Amino acid sequence: MSSAVIQYTLPDLFSLCPFDYSKPSPYLRECSAESKAWVSRFNVFNDKQNAIMEKTQSELLAALTYPYAGREGFRTTCDFLNLLFVLDHLSDDMNGKDANGACEVFYQIMADPDFKHESNLAKIILDFRQAIIRSAKPQFFKHFLNNLKRYTKAVAQEAELRETGEVHDLINFVPLRRENSGVRCCFAFIEYNLGIELPDAIFDDPIFQSVYFAAVDMVCWTNDLLSYNVEQAMGHTSNNIVTVLMQEKDASVQEAADCIGVVFEQLMARFLKDKSRLPSWGADIDRDVALYVEALTRWVGGNLVWSFQCSRYFGTANNVALLTRLVTLYPKDAEDEQE
């Protein structure tokens, strides 16, 4: 890589996001400490991974995206987001075969109470399952397991692509990213924390799907844009929309960033338009759908706020990135510096 300093300007995503992302969960402080201690008990990380995990502040993400959750539900959700980041960090250092094994353990323990495995990863997943199953409604748990199965398969596929250095084209990358991001698993926890059970027919409705996937894609595309600098420094670029756009369109980082801003604006317009024309399923279901869609807006806005409040993506320069939208590209293998 050239020694020349490369900078790029982020699109003004906050000006394109009309959603309310104020007032995080009142349970953040107490549940954050409890969830961190819970993860630490199982010794799943080495020192370097622990340091990265500390910068992630996944509990803050939960507080910003599920501000309506009750105390018990919020704590459980913090634990789940921590589990997602556990698998994310562990699989980053795995080849395809090992990632497949870890992902299979994750899914099988959640889906089959009789599945046995002796790893520390298995122990923390089992502990989580035993906790959530006590309060999980059947429809939520079914939706959650369906999303978890897709997620774990996609994470394993991501590791295989990283091992071979393959970068998908855009048309194949987008559906993969929807799954390996874990966003759809997180959206399942909307039902859990609202205490609702949406019928399968809702998720099969094409207008609802348009709203739903617009929200998924807004989170995924912005996450990739905001995480790109850290990931390229660590050499983990194949699973990022910025890399895909640069390769497919022969674009610079700046041109890819500009493209993501345009796509985000288009997705937002689609979300708002289709939200206003959702069909009616009767008063009770319509109320639950409205609550769910409102919770999607919390995820889109809350994820943006978290990205600039935690140190995961911009290190100590997060305020500079927020105020100026200017990002200076880290040199390769500089993760210790930026972390």
N, C-alpha and C positions, 0 to 999 in steps of 0.2 A: 504494500500500500504506500502511496506517496506520502511524504512527510508534510505536504501542504495541508493546512487546516481547511476542513470542509464543514460548512455550516448550511443549515436549511431552516426555513421558517414553517412552523406548523400552521394549518388553517385555524381560523378563529371558531373553534367548535362550540364554545360556550354561547356565542352569539347566534348559533344555529340551533341551540337546544332550549326550547321554551319551558322545559319541565322544572318542577319544584324539586330541588335537591338539598333543601335546608333541613335543619333539625334532625340530626342523626339519633339513633336509638339512645334512650336514657340509660340503658343497661351496659353501655360500651365499656366503661372502666372496670366494673366488677367482673363481667363475663370475659373480657379480654384476658385478665390475669388468670382466671380459672381455665380458659381454653389453652393458653400458652403452657400452663403447668401440666395440663392433661397430655398435650403432645410430648412434652419433655419426658414424661414418665416412661415412654416406650422406646426411647433411645434409637430412633429411626435415622438420625442424621449424624454426619461427622461435623467437626467444628466449622468448616467452611460452609456447609449447607445450613447449619444453624444460624450463621451470620446473615446469609441471604434471606432465610426465613424471617428473621427479626426485622429486616428492612421491608418485608412485604406488607406487614400490618393488615393481615387478612380480616382481623376483627373489625378494623375501621371500615373496610369494604362492606362487611355485613351490616354495620351500623348505618351506613349511608344508603344501602340498597333494600334493607328490611326495617325501616324505622318504626313500622307499625307492629312489629312482632312482640309478643309477650315475653316475659323474662325467660321462661323455660324454652320456648321456641327459639328465641334469639341465641341462647347459649348453645343449643343443639346445632343451629345454623352456623355459628362460629366454628364449632368442631368440624362440621362438614367442609366448610371452605378451607380450613386448615388441612383436612385430608386431601382435598384436591391439590393444594399446593405441595403437600408431601409427595404425592405421586408425580406431580409435574417436575419437582426438583430431582427426585430419584431417577425418573425415566430419562431426564436430560443427559445423564451419564451412562445410560445403558445402550447396548446394541439391540437390534431388533428381537433377537431370541429372548434376551433377559427381560426386555420391556413387555413382550407377549406374556411371559410367565407372571410378572408382577401384576399386569392388568387382569389376567385371568383370576389370580388370587383375589384381587379387589372385588371383581364382579361376583365370583362364586360365593364368597363369604357373605356378601350382602343378599344374594338370592337364595342361598341354601344354608339353613342353620346347622346342618350336619356336616358341612364341608370343613375339613381340618387342614391346618398348615401351621408350622412352628415358627415362622419368621416373625420378627418384630412388626413388620408391616401388617401381617395377618392379625396379630394380637390387637393392634390399635383399631383396625377395621372392625373386628369382632366386637370390641368394646363399644364402638359407635353403634353398631347394629343393635346390640342389646339395649342401648339407651333409646334409640329412635323408635324401635318397634313398639314400645310401650304407649306411645302417643300418636303413632302414624295411622291416619285413616286409610282404608283399603284402596280407594281410588288414587289418592296421592302416591301410595307406595308402589302401585302398579305403574303409574306414569314415571315415577322416579327410577324404577328398575329398568324400564324400557330405555330411558335416556342414558342411564348408567351403562347399559350394555353397549349402546352406540358409542358412548364416550370412551370406554376402555378399549374397544376395538380400534377406534381412531387414534388414540394415543400410541398404541402399539404400531399402527401403520406409520405414524409420524416418525417413530424411532427407526423404522426400516428405511424410510426415505432419507433420513438424516445420515444413516450408515452408508448409503450408496451415493449420497450427494445429489439426489434427484430433486428437482423443483417442479411441482405440478404447474400446468397451465391454469389460467384463471377459472375456466369452466369446471375443472376438476378440483381446484383448490377450495373454492367457496363452500361446497357441501362438506368437505373434509374438515374445514376450519370451524364450521358450525358445530361439529361434534367434538373435535379434540380440544376445543377451547373450554369445555365444561359449562358453557353458558346455559345450555338447555337443562343440564342437571340443576343448576342454580335456579333457573326459572321454575322448576318443579317445586322448589321450596317456597314459592309464592303461595301455592295451594296449602302447603303445610302451615305456614305462618298466618294465613288468613282463616284457616279452619274451614275451607271450602273444598268441594269435590266437583270439578267440572266433568260433565259427561264426555265420553269419547267423541260424540258427534260435534262438539264445539271445536275440538282440535282438528277435526276432519273438514270443517267448513272452510272453503277457499278464501273468503274475506277475512276470517279470523286468522288463517294461516298467513295471509299477507301482512297483517298487523304484527303477528308473532315473529315472523322471520325478519321483518324490517327491524324490530327491536334486537333480535339476535345479531343481525349483521351490523347494526350500529355499534353494538358493544365490541364485536370481533374486529371490525375494521379500525376503530379508534384504538383499541388495545394494541393491535399490531403496529400502528403508526407510532404510538407513544412508547412502546417497548423496543422499537427497532434499534435504537442506538445501543442499548445494553446488549441486545442479542447479537448484533453484528460484531461487537467487541469480543464476545465470547465464542464467535464462530458458529452460532446457532441461527442461521438466516433462512434456512430452507422452508421453515414453517411460519412464514410471515408474508402478509399481503404486499408489503413494500417490495420485498425481493421478487415476488411474482410479477408485480407491475413493471419493475425495472427490467426484468428479463423479457417479458412478453411484449412490452411497448418500446424496448430499447430506451428506457427513460432514466433520468437522473433521480437521485433521492428527492430533490425538490419537486420534480415533475410528478413523482409518485405521491408525495405528500399532498400536492395540489389536487391530484385526481381523487384521493381519499376524501378531501374536503368536499368536492363536488358530489361524490357518491353519498356521503353522509347527508348532505342537503336533500338529495333526491329520496333517500330512504326516510328521512324525517317527513317530507311532504307526503310520501305514500302512507306512512304510519298515520298521520293526522287525517288524511282523506278517508282511508278505509276504516279507521276508528269510528268516523261519523256515519258510516253506512253499514255497520254490523247488523245482521238480521236479529229478529226477536225470537227468543226461545221460551217466552213466558216470563212473568214478573220476577219470580224467584231466581231463575237462572240468569236472566238479564242483569240482576243486581250483582250476582257473583262474577259474571263476565266483566262488568264495569269495574269492580274491585280489582280483578286480575289485570286488566289493561292499565289501570292506574298504577298498579305495582310495577308493570313493565317500564313505565316512564321513570319510576324511582330508580330502576336498575340502570337505564341509559344515562340519566343525570348523575346518579351517585357514583357510577363507575368513572365518569369524567373527573369528578371532584377527588375521588380517592387516588387517581393516577398522578395528581399533582400534589396531594398532601402526604402521601407516603414517600419513601426514599427509593423505592424499587426501580424506578425508571430514570430519574434525573439526579439521584444522589442528593448532594447538598445544593444543587442548582435548580431545585424544583420551583422555587419562587421566581427565579430568573426566567425559566421556561414558561411559567404561567403568565408573567407580566409582559415579556417581550416576544414570546412564542419562537424565540431563536434557540436552536439546538446546535451545539458543536459536536461533531462526530468524534467519539472516542477512538483512540488507536486500538488496533487488534490486541486481544489478550490483555485488555486493561480492566478486566472486571473487578479486580481488587481495588483499583483506584476509584471506580465509579460506585462500587457497592459501599 
